[in-house]
């Protein structure tokens, strides 16, 4: 047997050095992508092709809904993000529970006060169809005035039948029709005993609801929580909308709602005036239309046969309004830790999953960021010491901190929310959600403690930045209106509140806030008209507040007392932990304000003006004179240095501005001139 020669020690040493010098294996790339289309963000681990398809389908469905409502554009006053899982396991670990088990549908909707979410299981085909009903409600709430439930549910049911691909749209089928025979994984056929009746079957009975009863039936559509759709109310509402859309009678329907809602005309009279027929004639026309829809009955018969197609033919077909080449869709990689935090954030908004989501967020919020080393931490400490600045421990994940802050906000835990926002800001100062949440935090602290809003100027700056980032953010406009009202700018407050109402016409809290602004501005009759309308609101809190405000309005009008001063005591301002976060920003804002103040010790009260910018004179640069017209008044407003002028809505000053809508704060000089403090362009 041959002897094995020993390896020399020097060679062993060289081999060890080579091993140590070898680079560590690269971390496996994250499978997650963040995909952006014109109106949606998609977070997915299913790959770029699948993610792009999800974004395109929602853009297509949105475009079809705009066609149905006969609108050129649709509002989207809250951001909507779509989380699309590639497999069953991850989806069902996040899905809501029903009787202790995850729901069986491949998609669900999660509403929020700050943003909305849709979650999909891409393991199932066309999973986006599972949320079409909720998606329709979402778009209705933002783009149609508040009306009776039959309209909302009928349109949502009609829309939920939608099927769309890269070429055509199919719609109008029975959304509650299911095959009697189902197939398991082994392709065995199983018959469902006593299945719920489809809408087509329900309408095939001899009895329909009387039209006035259907049109006046109370049905709350505001919560997105609905019972079964297999009822005559849903079936008949669906068919009435089916008829109105096919006969192009949506404008007449708008007339009907105006007569009923605003002019308080009876249903019978409103039907006669709007549609030109009696309720009985209208009812007969809908029934005749229903019996003419042959594809519905063909699909119903086919559904009772074995091996029936899961996709029965629809009633109507037309080309897609958007194709794959008509919508700009871009994608970028997303870190896995960020995706995990995002998934956990959605869980915290689902009651059955909240505790698990909080545990996951807390773990992510305390874990070091990927790639953080001891050497890097010591380098940061040394840099902080050299700059004589306090060191903020940037540990954990920013999305996790931010999501925890929102959860604390929702439960009135303001100190904890402030701490989480501070940690999030230390990790990413450019995140606009942090700035928005800070504004919400300040408002809610003041409301809970009956104190003045602390850091009001910074709050308004954060809201302006938020609106620059997401210009349709109705909640940010509503908060801006409150901040402006507190700051004494009732005209600007009205402008912001009206923008919120226009973006979200069914939010009656916004209407109540506008009534409060009218009272502050002593517009008594305008306030009274809104409050009279709101006292019968379907929102119990708004209705109660409106009735209470009406009882105080007489004293307010007679004595000029602030309604707030008669209802809630004002305590001395309390300091809160989030104040530390904005000390530097407040200092910079004060310095900027001082540099813009015309003259040391200028105590002239600033005034607000909204009008038209006619032109800019920069002949004595860097000074500039803006000519602003408002009503019959023309003002010449001067700034000593336009480079340091506070601008809102634009990044840089331009001497070429003209014929622009503008809002200015200025200190008056004479009757027709003054010194500019800020300029906001629209």
C-alpha positions as CSV (number, residue, x, y, z in Angstrom):
1,X,0.0,0.0,0.0
2,X,1.5,3.3,-1.1
3,X,2.2,5.9,1.6
4,X,0.5,9.3,1.3
5,X,2.9,12.2,1.3
6,X,2.1,14.9,3.8
7,X,1.2,18.4,2.5
8,X,3.9,20.9,3.4
9,X,2.9,23.5,6.1
10,X,3.9,26.3,3.7
11,X,1.5,25.0,1.1
12,X,-1.3,24.6,3.6
13,X,-0.8,28.2,4.7
14,X,-1.0,29.5,1.1
15,X,-4.2,27.5,0.5
16,X,-5.7,29.0,3.6
17,X,-4.9,32.5,2.4
18,X,-6.5,31.8,-1.0
19,X,-9.7,30.6,0.7
20,X,-9.8,33.7,2.9
21,X,-9.2,35.9,-0.1
22,X,-12.1,34.4,-2.0
23,X,-15.2,36.7,-2.2
24,X,-18.2,35.6,-0.2
25,X,-21.0,34.2,-2.3
26,X,-23.3,36.9,-3.6
27,X,-26.6,37.2,-1.8
28,X,-29.5,35.7,-3.9
29,X,-31.3,38.6,-5.6
30,X,-34.7,39.5,-4.3
31,X,-37.6,38.1,-6.4
32,X,-39.7,41.2,-5.6
33,X,-40.4,44.0,-8.1
34,X,-42.1,47.4,-7.7
35,X,-44.0,48.1,-10.9
36,X,-45.6,51.5,-11.7
37,X,-48.3,52.2,-14.3
38,X,-50.1,55.5,-14.8
39,X,-52.5,55.0,-11.8
40,X,-51.3,52.0,-9.8
41,X,-48.3,50.5,-8.0
42,X,-47.9,46.7,-8.1
43,X,-45.7,44.9,-5.7
44,X,-45.0,41.3,-6.8
45,X,-42.7,38.3,-6.6
46,X,-44.2,36.7,-9.7
47,X,-41.9,38.3,-12.2
48,X,-42.0,41.3,-14.5
49,X,-44.3,39.7,-17.1
50,X,-47.0,38.8,-14.6
51,X,-46.6,42.1,-12.7
52,X,-47.0,44.1,-15.9
53,X,-50.1,42.2,-16.8
54,X,-51.7,43.0,-13.4
55,X,-50.9,46.7,-13.9
56,X,-52.3,46.6,-17.4
57,X,-55.5,44.8,-16.4
58,X,-56.3,47.4,-13.7
59,X,-55.6,50.2,-16.1
60,X,-58.0,48.6,-18.6
61,X,-60.7,48.0,-16.0
62,X,-60.3,51.6,-14.9
63,X,-60.7,52.8,-18.4
64,X,-63.8,50.7,-19.0
65,X,-65.4,52.1,-15.8
66,X,-64.8,55.6,-17.1
67,X,-66.6,54.7,-20.3
68,X,-69.6,53.3,-18.3
69,X,-69.8,56.5,-16.3
70,X,-69.3,58.6,-19.4
71,X,-66.4,60.4,-17.8
72,X,-63.2,61.7,-19.5
73,X,-61.2,61.2,-16.3
74,X,-61.6,59.6,-12.9
75,X,-60.5,60.8,-9.5
76,X,-58.1,58.6,-7.4
77,X,-57.9,60.6,-4.1
78,X,-56.1,57.9,-2.2
79,X,-53.1,55.9,-3.6
80,X,-53.9,52.3,-4.5
81,X,-51.2,49.6,-4.3
82,X,-51.7,46.0,-5.5
83,X,-49.8,43.2,-3.8
84,X,-49.7,40.2,-6.1
85,X,-48.4,36.9,-4.8
86,X,-47.1,34.2,-7.1
87,X,-48.2,31.2,-5.0
88,X,-51.1,30.0,-2.8
89,X,-49.2,29.7,0.4
90,X,-48.1,33.3,0.8
91,X,-51.5,34.6,-0.3
92,X,-53.5,32.5,2.2
93,X,-51.1,33.4,5.0
94,X,-52.2,37.1,4.4
95,X,-55.8,36.6,3.5
96,X,-58.8,37.5,5.8
97,X,-60.3,34.6,7.7
98,X,-63.9,33.3,7.5
99,X,-64.9,31.0,10.3
100,X,-61.3,30.4,11.1
101,X,-60.2,29.6,7.5
102,X,-58.7,31.9,4.8
103,X,-61.2,33.1,2.3
104,X,-61.4,31.0,-0.9
105,X,-61.5,33.9,-3.4
106,X,-58.2,34.7,-5.1
107,X,-58.3,38.5,-4.4
108,X,-59.5,40.9,-1.7
109,X,-59.6,44.6,-1.1
110,X,-58.3,46.4,2.0
111,X,-59.6,50.0,2.4
112,X,-57.7,52.6,4.5
113,X,-57.9,56.3,5.5
114,X,-54.5,57.0,4.1
115,X,-54.3,54.5,1.2
116,X,-56.0,51.5,-0.3
117,X,-54.7,48.0,-1.1
118,X,-55.7,45.1,-3.3
119,X,-54.1,41.6,-2.7
120,X,-54.1,39.0,-5.5
121,X,-53.2,35.3,-5.8
122,X,-51.6,35.0,-9.2
123,X,-51.6,31.2,-9.0
124,X,-55.2,31.5,-10.0
125,X,-56.2,32.7,-13.5
126,X,-57.6,36.2,-13.8
127,X,-57.5,36.8,-10.1
128,X,-58.2,40.5,-10.6
129,X,-61.8,39.6,-11.5
130,X,-62.3,38.6,-7.9
131,X,-62.0,42.3,-6.8
132,X,-63.9,43.9,-9.7
133,X,-67.0,44.5,-7.5
134,X,-65.0,46.3,-4.7
135,X,-63.0,48.1,-7.4
136,X,-66.2,49.4,-8.8
137,X,-67.4,50.7,-5.4
138,X,-64.1,52.4,-4.9
139,X,-64.3,54.3,-8.2
140,X,-68.0,55.1,-7.6
141,X,-67.2,56.6,-4.2
142,X,-64.6,58.9,-5.7
143,X,-66.4,59.8,-8.9
144,X,-70.2,59.9,-8.4
145,X,-72.3,61.8,-5.8
146,X,-73.9,59.8,-3.0
147,X,-77.0,58.0,-4.2
148,X,-79.3,55.1,-3.3
149,X,-77.9,51.6,-2.9
150,X,-79.6,50.2,-6.0
151,X,-77.4,52.3,-8.3
152,X,-74.2,51.4,-6.6
153,X,-74.8,47.7,-6.2
154,X,-76.3,47.4,-9.7
155,X,-73.3,49.0,-11.3
156,X,-70.8,47.1,-9.2
157,X,-72.5,43.8,-10.1
158,X,-72.6,44.7,-13.8
159,X,-68.9,45.7,-13.7
160,X,-67.9,42.5,-11.8
161,X,-68.7,40.3,-14.8
162,X,-65.9,42.0,-16.7
163,X,-63.3,39.9,-18.6
164,X,-60.5,41.6,-20.4
165,X,-57.4,40.6,-22.4
166,X,-55.1,42.4,-24.7
167,X,-57.7,42.7,-27.5
168,X,-61.3,42.8,-26.2
169,X,-63.6,43.5,-23.3
170,X,-66.4,41.1,-22.4
171,X,-69.1,42.3,-20.0
172,X,-72.8,41.9,-19.1
173,X,-72.8,38.3,-18.0
174,X,-74.3,37.0,-14.7
175,X,-71.6,37.7,-12.1
176,X,-73.2,35.3,-9.6
177,X,-73.5,32.3,-11.9
178,X,-71.5,29.2,-10.9
179,X,-71.3,25.8,-12.5
180,X,-73.3,23.1,-10.7
181,X,-70.5,20.6,-11.4
182,X,-67.0,21.3,-10.1
183,X,-63.7,19.6,-10.8
184,X,-61.1,18.6,-8.2
185,X,-57.3,18.3,-8.8
186,X,-57.7,14.7,-10.1
187,X,-60.3,16.0,-12.6
188,X,-63.2,14.3,-10.9
189,X,-66.6,15.9,-11.4
190,X,-68.6,16.7,-8.2
191,X,-72.2,18.0,-8.2
192,X,-73.0,20.9,-5.9
193,X,-76.3,20.2,-4.0
194,X,-78.7,23.2,-3.7
195,X,-76.4,25.9,-5.0
196,X,-77.5,29.5,-4.4
197,X,-79.6,30.9,-7.2
198,X,-77.9,33.1,-9.7
199,X,-79.2,36.6,-10.6
200,X,-80.7,35.3,-13.8
201,X,-82.6,32.6,-11.9
202,X,-83.8,35.1,-9.3
203,X,-85.2,37.3,-12.0
204,X,-86.9,34.3,-13.7
205,X,-89.4,34.1,-10.9
206,X,-92.9,35.6,-11.1
207,X,-92.4,38.3,-8.5
208,X,-90.1,41.4,-8.8
209,X,-89.9,44.2,-6.3
210,X,-92.1,47.1,-7.1
211,X,-90.0,49.8,-8.7
212,X,-90.6,52.5,-6.1
213,X,-89.7,50.0,-3.4
214,X,-86.4,49.1,-5.2
215,X,-85.5,52.7,-5.7
216,X,-86.1,53.7,-2.1
217,X,-84.6,50.6,-0.4
218,X,-81.9,51.5,2.2
219,X,-78.6,49.8,1.5
220,X,-75.3,51.0,3.0
221,X,-72.5,50.8,0.4
222,X,-69.9,52.8,2.3
223,X,-68.1,50.0,4.3
224,X,-67.2,47.5,1.6
225,X,-68.7,44.9,3.9
226,X,-71.6,43.1,2.2
227,X,-73.7,40.0,2.8
228,X,-74.7,37.6,0.0
229,X,-75.3,38.9,-3.5
230,X,-77.8,36.2,-4.3
231,X,-80.9,38.3,-3.5
232,X,-83.7,39.8,-5.5
233,X,-82.4,43.3,-4.5
234,X,-79.0,42.6,-6.2
235,X,-80.6,40.9,-9.1
236,X,-83.1,43.6,-9.9
237,X,-80.5,46.4,-9.3
238,X,-78.2,44.7,-11.7
239,X,-80.8,44.4,-14.4
240,X,-82.0,48.0,-14.0
241,X,-78.4,49.2,-14.5
242,X,-78.0,46.7,-17.4
243,X,-81.0,48.4,-19.1
244,X,-79.9,52.0,-18.3
245,X,-76.4,51.5,-19.7
246,X,-77.6,49.7,-22.9
247,X,-80.2,52.3,-23.5
248,X,-77.7,55.1,-22.8
249,X,-79.9,56.6,-20.1
250,X,-77.3,57.6,-17.6
251,X,-77.8,61.3,-18.2
252,X,-81.5,60.9,-17.4
253,X,-80.5,59.0,-14.3
254,X,-78.5,62.0,-13.2
255,X,-81.6,64.1,-13.6
256,X,-83.6,61.6,-11.6
257,X,-81.1,61.8,-8.7
258,X,-81.2,65.6,-8.8
259,X,-85.0,65.5,-8.5
260,X,-85.0,63.0,-5.7
261,X,-82.0,64.2,-3.7
262,X,-81.9,67.9,-4.1
263,X,-85.5,68.9,-5.1
264,X,-87.1,66.2,-2.8
265,X,-89.5,65.1,-5.5
266,X,-91.3,61.8,-5.0
267,X,-89.9,58.7,-6.7
268,X,-92.9,58.3,-8.9
269,X,-92.8,61.9,-10.1
270,X,-89.0,61.9,-10.6
271,X,-89.2,58.7,-12.8
272,X,-91.9,60.4,-14.9
273,X,-89.9,63.7,-15.3
274,X,-86.5,62.1,-15.8
275,X,-87.4,59.2,-18.1
276,X,-90.7,60.3,-19.6
277,X,-92.6,57.2,-18.5
278,X,-94.5,56.0,-15.5
279,X,-92.9,53.6,-13.0
280,X,-95.0,50.8,-14.3
281,X,-93.9,51.5,-17.9
282,X,-90.3,51.8,-16.8
283,X,-90.6,48.4,-14.9
284,X,-92.1,46.7,-18.0
285,X,-89.3,48.1,-20.2
286,X,-86.6,46.6,-17.9
287,X,-88.4,43.2,-17.8
288,X,-88.7,43.1,-21.6
289,X,-85.0,44.0,-21.9
290,X,-84.1,41.1,-19.5
291,X,-86.1,38.6,-21.5
292,X,-84.2,39.7,-24.7
293,X,-80.8,38.8,-23.3
294,X,-80.4,35.3,-24.8
295,X,-76.7,34.8,-23.7
296,X,-77.8,34.9,-20.1
297,X,-80.2,31.9,-20.5
298,X,-77.7,30.0,-22.7
299,X,-75.1,30.4,-20.0
300,X,-77.5,29.4,-17.2
301,X,-78.4,26.2,-19.1
302,X,-74.8,25.3,-19.7
303,X,-73.8,25.8,-16.1
304,X,-76.0,22.8,-15.1
305,X,-74.1,20.4,-17.4
306,X,-71.0,18.4,-16.6
307,X,-67.7,19.8,-18.0
308,X,-69.3,23.3,-18.4
309,X,-66.9,26.0,-19.4
310,X,-65.7,28.1,-16.4
311,X,-66.0,31.2,-18.7
312,X,-69.4,31.3,-20.2
313,X,-70.1,33.8,-23.1
314,X,-70.8,37.4,-22.0
315,X,-73.6,39.7,-23.4
316,X,-71.4,42.5,-24.9
317,X,-68.0,42.6,-26.5
318,X,-65.9,45.6,-27.6
319,X,-62.2,46.4,-28.3
320,X,-60.1,47.2,-25.3
321,X,-59.7,51.0,-24.6
322,X,-56.0,50.4,-23.6
323,X,-53.6,47.8,-25.1
324,X,-50.2,46.7,-24.0
325,X,-48.5,49.5,-25.9
326,X,-50.9,52.2,-24.7
327,X,-49.9,52.3,-21.1
328,X,-46.4,53.2,-19.8
329,X,-45.4,50.6,-17.2
330,X,-42.0,50.6,-15.5
331,X,-40.5,48.3,-13.0
332,X,-37.6,48.3,-10.6
333,X,-36.2,45.7,-8.1
334,X,-37.5,45.8,-4.5
335,X,-35.4,44.7,-1.6
336,X,-36.9,41.6,0.1
337,X,-36.9,43.2,3.5
338,X,-39.0,46.1,2.1
339,X,-41.4,43.6,0.5
340,X,-41.7,41.7,3.8
341,X,-42.4,45.0,5.7
342,X,-45.0,45.9,3.1
343,X,-46.8,42.5,3.4
344,X,-46.8,42.8,7.2
345,X,-48.2,46.4,6.9
346,X,-51.2,45.0,5.0
347,X,-51.7,42.3,7.6
348,X,-52.0,45.0,10.4
349,X,-54.9,46.4,8.5
350,X,-56.8,43.1,8.5
351,X,-58.4,42.5,12.0
352,X,-57.7,38.7,12.0
353,X,-54.1,39.2,10.9
354,X,-53.2,42.4,12.8
355,X,-51.3,40.8,15.7
356,X,-49.2,38.6,13.4
357,X,-48.5,41.7,11.2
358,X,-47.4,43.8,14.2
359,X,-45.0,41.0,15.4
360,X,-43.4,40.9,11.9
361,X,-43.1,44.7,11.7
362,X,-41.6,44.9,15.2
363,X,-39.0,42.3,14.2
364,X,-38.1,44.1,11.0
365,X,-38.0,47.5,12.8
366,X,-35.4,46.3,15.3
367,X,-33.3,44.2,12.9
368,X,-30.2,45.8,11.3
369,X,-30.6,46.9,7.7
370,X,-29.0,44.4,5.2
371,X,-25.4,45.2,4.5
372,X,-24.9,47.2,7.7
373,X,-21.5,46.4,9.3
374,X,-19.8,47.3,12.5
375,X,-17.2,49.2,10.5
376,X,-19.9,51.3,8.8
377,X,-21.6,52.1,12.1
378,X,-18.3,53.3,13.6
379,X,-17.7,55.4,10.5
380,X,-21.1,57.1,11.0
381,X,-20.4,57.7,14.7
382,X,-17.0,59.3,13.8
383,X,-18.6,61.5,11.2
384,X,-21.3,62.6,13.6
385,X,-18.7,63.5,16.2
386,X,-16.8,65.6,13.7
387,X,-19.9,67.5,12.8
388,X,-20.9,67.9,16.5
389,X,-24.4,66.6,15.6
390,X,-26.5,64.2,17.6
391,X,-26.3,60.6,16.3
392,X,-29.6,59.1,15.4
393,X,-29.5,55.3,15.5
394,X,-30.7,54.3,12.0
395,X,-31.6,50.7,12.7
396,X,-34.3,48.5,11.3
397,X,-36.5,49.0,8.2
398,X,-38.0,52.4,7.4
399,X,-41.2,50.9,5.9
400,X,-41.7,48.8,9.1
401,X,-41.2,51.9,11.3
402,X,-43.6,53.9,9.2
403,X,-46.3,51.2,9.2
404,X,-46.0,50.8,13.0
405,X,-46.4,54.6,13.3
406,X,-49.7,54.5,11.3
407,X,-51.0,51.7,13.5
408,X,-50.2,53.7,16.6
409,X,-51.9,56.7,15.1
410,X,-55.0,54.7,14.5
411,X,-55.1,53.7,18.1
412,X,-54.4,57.1,19.6
413,X,-50.9,56.1,20.8
414,X,-49.3,59.4,19.8
415,X,-46.0,59.2,21.7
416,X,-45.2,55.7,20.2
417,X,-46.2,57.0,16.7
418,X,-43.9,60.0,17.0
419,X,-41.0,57.7,18.1
420,X,-41.6,55.4,15.1
421,X,-41.8,58.3,12.7
422,X,-38.5,59.7,14.1
423,X,-36.8,56.3,13.4
424,X,-38.3,56.1,9.9
425,X,-37.1,59.7,9.1
426,X,-33.6,58.9,10.3
427,X,-33.5,56.1,7.7
428,X,-35.2,57.9,4.8
429,X,-35.9,61.7,5.0
430,X,-37.3,61.8,1.5
431,X,-40.3,59.5,2.2
432,X,-43.4,61.5,1.7
433,X,-45.5,59.1,3.8
434,X,-43.5,60.2,6.8
435,X,-44.2,63.9,6.2
436,X,-47.9,63.2,5.7
437,X,-48.1,61.0,8.9
438,X,-46.4,63.8,10.8
439,X,-49.1,66.2,9.7
440,X,-51.8,63.7,10.7
441,X,-50.1,63.2,14.1
442,X,-50.1,67.0,14.9
443,X,-53.8,67.3,14.0
444,X,-54.9,64.3,16.0
445,X,-52.9,65.3,19.1
446,X,-54.5,68.8,19.0
447,X,-58.0,67.3,18.5
448,X,-57.6,64.8,21.3
449,X,-56.2,67.3,23.8
450,X,-58.2,70.3,22.7
451,X,-55.1,72.3,22.1
452,X,-53.8,74.4,19.3
453,X,-51.9,72.6,16.5
454,X,-48.2,72.6,17.3
455,X,-45.8,73.3,14.5
456,X,-48.5,74.6,12.2
457,X,-46.1,76.2,9.6
458,X,-44.2,72.9,9.3
459,X,-47.4,71.0,9.1
460,X,-48.5,73.1,6.1
461,X,-45.1,72.6,4.4
462,X,-45.4,68.9,4.9
463,X,-48.9,68.8,3.4
464,X,-47.8,71.0,0.4
465,X,-44.9,68.5,-0.2
466,X,-47.4,65.6,0.0
467,X,-49.7,67.2,-2.5
468,X,-46.8,67.9,-4.9
469,X,-46.0,64.2,-4.6
470,X,-49.7,63.0,-5.0
471,X,-51.8,65.9,-6.3
472,X,-55.1,64.1,-5.9
473,X,-54.7,63.3,-2.2
474,X,-58.1,64.4,-0.8
475,X,-57.1,63.7,2.9
476,X,-54.1,66.0,2.5
477,X,-56.3,68.8,1.1
478,X,-58.7,68.3,4.0
479,X,-55.9,68.6,6.5
480,X,-54.6,71.6,4.6
481,X,-58.0,73.3,4.9
482,X,-58.0,72.7,8.7
483,X,-54.5,74.2,9.0
484,X,-55.3,77.2,6.9
485,X,-58.5,77.8,8.9
486,X,-56.5,77.7,12.1
487,X,-54.0,80.0,10.6
488,X,-56.7,82.6,9.8
489,X,-56.8,82.1,6.0
490,X,-60.5,81.2,5.6
491,X,-60.5,81.9,1.8
492,X,-57.5,79.5,1.3
493,X,-59.1,77.0,3.6
494,X,-62.3,77.0,1.5
495,X,-60.3,76.4,-1.6
496,X,-58.5,73.4,-0.1
497,X,-61.7,71.9,1.3
498,X,-63.6,72.3,-2.0
499,X,-60.7,70.5,-3.7
500,X,-61.1,67.6,-1.2
501,X,-64.8,67.4,-1.8
502,X,-64.4,67.5,-5.6
503,X,-61.9,64.6,-5.3
504,X,-64.1,62.6,-2.9
505,X,-67.7,63.7,-3.3
506,X,-69.2,61.1,-0.9
507,X,-67.0,62.0,2.1
508,X,-69.5,64.0,4.2
509,X,-66.8,64.8,6.8
510,X,-65.3,67.1,4.2
511,X,-68.6,68.8,3.7
512,X,-69.0,69.3,7.5
513,X,-65.5,70.8,7.6
514,X,-66.5,73.2,4.9
515,X,-69.5,74.2,7.0
516,X,-67.1,74.9,9.9
517,X,-65.0,77.1,7.6
518,X,-68.1,79.0,6.5
519,X,-68.9,79.7,10.1
520,X,-65.4,80.9,10.7
521,X,-65.8,83.3,7.8
522,X,-69.2,84.3,9.0
523,X,-71.0,83.0,5.9
524,X,-74.0,82.0,8.0
525,X,-76.5,81.0,5.3
526,X,-74.0,78.9,3.4
527,X,-73.1,77.1,6.6
528,X,-76.7,76.6,7.6
529,X,-77.5,75.1,4.1
530,X,-74.8,72.5,4.5
531,X,-75.6,71.6,8.0
532,X,-79.3,71.2,7.2
533,X,-78.3,68.7,4.5
534,X,-75.9,66.9,6.8
535,X,-78.2,66.5,9.8
536,X,-79.8,63.5,8.1
537,X,-76.5,62.1,6.9
538,X,-76.0,58.3,6.8
539,X,-72.8,58.9,8.8
540,X,-74.1,59.0,12.4
541,X,-71.2,61.0,13.7
542,X,-71.5,63.7,11.0
543,X,-75.3,63.8,11.5
544,X,-74.9,64.3,15.3
545,X,-72.2,67.0,14.8
546,X,-74.3,68.8,12.2
547,X,-77.4,68.9,14.5
548,X,-75.3,70.1,17.4
549,X,-73.7,72.8,15.2
550,X,-77.1,74.0,14.1
551,X,-78.2,74.6,17.6
552,X,-75.2,76.7,18.2
553,X,-75.4,78.6,14.9
554,X,-78.0,81.1,16.2
555,X,-75.7,82.2,19.0
556,X,-72.7,82.2,16.7
557,X,-74.5,84.5,14.2
558,X,-76.0,86.8,16.9
559,X,-72.9,87.2,19.1
560,X,-70.0,86.4,16.7
561,X,-68.6,83.8,19.1
562,X,-66.4,81.1,17.6
563,X,-68.2,77.8,17.6
564,X,-65.0,76.1,18.7
565,X,-64.7,78.4,21.7
566,X,-68.2,77.5,22.9
567,X,-67.7,73.7,22.5
568,X,-64.3,72.7,23.5
569,X,-61.9,74.2,26.1
570,X,-58.5,75.3,25.0
571,X,-55.6,74.2,27.2
572,X,-52.1,75.5,27.2
573,X,-49.9,73.9,24.5
574,X,-48.3,70.6,25.5
575,X,-44.9,69.6,24.2
576,X,-44.8,66.2,22.5
577,X,-41.9,64.0,21.3
578,X,-42.2,64.7,17.6
579,X,-41.2,68.4,18.2
580,X,-37.6,67.2,18.4
581,X,-37.9,65.9,14.9
582,X,-38.6,69.3,13.4
583,X,-36.3,71.7,15.4
584,X,-33.9,72.0,12.6
585,X,-36.6,72.4,10.0
586,X,-38.3,75.1,12.2
587,X,-35.0,76.9,12.5
588,X,-34.5,76.9,8.8
589,X,-38.0,78.0,8.2
590,X,-37.6,80.9,10.6
591,X,-34.4,82.0,8.9
592,X,-36.0,81.8,5.5
593,X,-39.0,83.9,6.8
594,X,-36.6,86.4,8.3
595,X,-34.7,86.7,5.0
596,X,-38.0,87.4,3.2
597,X,-39.4,89.9,5.6
598,X,-39.2,93.4,4.1
599,X,-37.3,95.4,6.7
600,X,-36.2,94.5,10.2
601,X,-39.0,94.5,12.7
602,X,-41.8,94.7,10.1
603,X,-45.0,94.0,12.0
604,X,-47.5,94.5,9.2
605,X,-50.1,91.7,9.2
606,X,-49.8,89.5,6.2
607,X,-52.8,89.3,3.9
608,X,-54.0,86.5,1.6
609,X,-55.1,87.1,-2.0
610,X,-56.2,84.7,-4.7
611,X,-56.3,86.0,-8.3
612,X,-54.7,86.1,-11.7
613,X,-51.0,86.8,-12.3
614,X,-50.9,89.2,-15.2
615,X,-47.1,89.5,-15.5
616,X,-43.7,89.8,-13.8
617,X,-41.3,92.7,-14.1
618,X,-37.6,91.7,-13.5
619,X,-36.0,94.8,-14.9
620,X,-34.3,95.5,-11.6
621,X,-33.1,91.9,-10.9
622,X,-32.9,90.3,-8.4
623,X,-35.9,92.4,-7.4
624,X,-39.2,91.6,-9.1
625,X,-42.7,93.0,-9.2
626,X,-45.7,90.8,-9.8
627,X,-48.9,92.3,-11.1
628,X,-51.9,90.4,-9.7
629,X,-55.6,91.0,-10.5
630,X,-58.4,89.9,-8.2
631,X,-61.9,91.1,-8.9
632,X,-61.7,94.7,-9.8
633,X,-58.4,95.3,-7.9
634,X,-54.9,95.2,-9.5
635,X,-51.9,95.0,-7.1
636,X,-48.2,95.5,-7.6
637,X,-46.4,93.2,-5.3
638,X,-42.7,93.4,-4.8
639,X,-39.9,91.0,-3.6
640,X,-36.4,92.3,-3.0
641,X,-34.9,89.0,-4.2
642,X,-37.0,86.6,-6.1
643,X,-34.4,83.8,-5.6
644,X,-35.2,83.7,-1.9
645,X,-39.0,84.1,-2.3
646,X,-41.0,81.3,-0.7
647,X,-42.6,79.4,-3.6
648,X,-45.4,76.8,-3.4
649,X,-46.4,74.5,-6.3
650,X,-43.3,75.3,-8.3
651,X,-39.5,74.8,-7.8
652,X,-38.1,77.9,-9.3
653,X,-39.2,81.5,-9.9
654,X,-39.7,82.6,-13.5
655,X,-39.8,86.2,-14.9
656,X,-41.8,84.8,-17.8
657,X,-44.9,83.9,-15.8
658,X,-48.1,85.4,-17.0
659,X,-51.8,84.6,-17.1
660,X,-51.6,82.1,-14.3
661,X,-53.9,81.4,-11.3
662,X,-52.0,82.5,-8.2
663,X,-52.4,82.7,-4.4
664,X,-50.2,85.1,-2.6
665,X,-49.4,86.2,1.0
666,X,-48.2,89.8,1.2
667,X,-47.8,92.7,3.5
668,X,-49.8,95.7,2.2
669,X,-48.0,98.9,1.4
670,X,-50.4,101.4,0.0
671,X,-53.8,100.8,-1.5
672,X,-52.5,99.0,-4.6
673,X,-49.1,97.7,-3.6
674,X,-47.3,95.5,-1.1
675,X,-44.4,93.3,-0.3
676,X,-44.6,89.6,-1.1
677,X,-44.2,86.9,1.6
678,X,-45.1,83.8,-0.6
679,X,-46.4,82.8,-4.0
680,X,-48.4,79.7,-4.8
681,X,-49.0,78.9,-8.5
682,X,-51.7,76.5,-9.8
